[in-house]
């Protein structure tokens, strides 16, 4: 015995498959609807409602100063 997970895009094809199951000694064990994928607009709206992504990164000029403080002095150059 084996179990198959099959995804079908149209209700018409699903009906055909379900009608074939008894002929193939198969049975439907469980039917789950596909989870809805959120649209880009809804994802962006969620980000906007939570305050946006910009605040989570902090001050860009402060980040740049910190990164540049890690730079080493190159040979032959003075600070």
C-alpha positions as CSV (number, residue, x, y, z in Angstrom):
1,X,0.0,0.0,0.0
2,X,1.2,3.5,-0.7
3,X,-0.1,7.0,-0.1
4,X,0.2,9.8,-2.6
5,X,-0.1,13.5,-2.1
6,X,-1.5,15.0,-5.3
7,X,-2.1,18.6,-6.1
8,X,-4.7,19.4,-8.7
9,X,-5.5,22.9,-10.0
10,X,-9.0,22.5,-11.4
11,X,-12.2,21.0,-9.9
12,X,-12.9,19.3,-13.2
13,X,-9.7,17.2,-13.0
14,X,-10.3,16.5,-9.3
15,X,-13.7,15.1,-10.1
16,X,-12.2,12.8,-12.8
17,X,-9.5,11.6,-10.4
18,X,-12.1,10.9,-7.6
19,X,-14.3,8.9,-10.1
20,X,-11.2,6.8,-10.9
21,X,-10.4,5.9,-7.3
22,X,-13.0,3.1,-6.9
23,X,-11.9,1.5,-10.2
24,X,-8.3,1.4,-8.9
25,X,-9.2,0.1,-5.4
26,X,-8.2,3.5,-4.0
27,X,-9.9,5.7,-1.5
28,X,-9.8,9.3,-0.4
29,X,-8.4,9.5,3.1
30,X,-8.3,13.2,3.7
31,X,-9.0,16.3,1.6
32,X,-7.3,19.5,2.5
33,X,-7.7,22.8,0.7
34,X,-4.5,24.4,-0.4
35,X,-3.4,27.2,1.9
36,X,-4.0,30.7,0.4
37,X,-0.8,32.4,-0.6
38,X,-0.9,36.0,0.5
39,X,-0.7,38.6,-2.2
40,X,2.2,41.0,-2.4
41,X,-0.1,43.9,-1.6
42,X,-1.3,42.2,1.6
43,X,2.3,41.5,2.7
44,X,3.4,45.1,2.0
45,X,0.3,46.3,3.9
46,X,1.3,44.2,6.9
47,X,4.8,45.6,6.8
48,X,3.5,49.2,6.6
49,X,1.0,48.6,9.5
50,X,3.8,47.3,11.7
51,X,5.8,50.5,11.2
52,X,7.8,49.6,8.1
53,X,11.1,47.9,7.7
54,X,13.3,51.0,7.8
55,X,13.1,51.5,11.6
56,X,14.4,48.0,12.3
57,X,17.7,48.8,10.6
58,X,18.5,51.9,12.6
59,X,20.3,55.0,11.5
60,X,22.2,54.4,8.2
61,X,24.8,57.1,8.9
62,X,25.6,55.6,12.3
63,X,26.0,52.2,10.7
64,X,28.4,53.7,8.1
65,X,30.5,55.4,10.8
66,X,30.8,52.1,12.7
67,X,31.8,50.1,9.6
68,X,34.4,52.7,8.6
69,X,35.9,52.5,12.1
70,X,36.8,48.9,11.3
71,X,39.0,50.0,8.3
72,X,42.7,49.6,8.7
73,X,45.2,52.2,7.6
74,X,46.8,51.2,4.4
75,X,50.6,51.1,4.1
76,X,52.1,54.4,3.1
77,X,49.0,56.4,4.1
78,X,48.4,58.4,7.3
79,X,45.1,58.9,9.0
